[in-house]
């Protein structure tokens, strides 16, 4: 591989990873837990994230860590009422 081929390969690889990182950042920025900023608190032995007045009328997520509770909240946000 000559130098030109090397730099061409590096540039395409860096572009791929750069675009992938941008997508990860964008996905984070548009997550419901980031946009709506639910309350987060400890409820029993788990963390709870809550958007709304209470668990019955709002959207919530639970988890053993704040991150897991936020991830669970994001999943709950898109679930349709049956």
Buried (B, 14 or more C-beta within 10 A) or exposed (E): EEEEEEEEEEEEEEEEEEEEEEEEEEEEEEBBBEEBEBEBEEBEEBBBBBBEEEEEEBBBBBBEEBEBBBBBBBEBBEEEEE
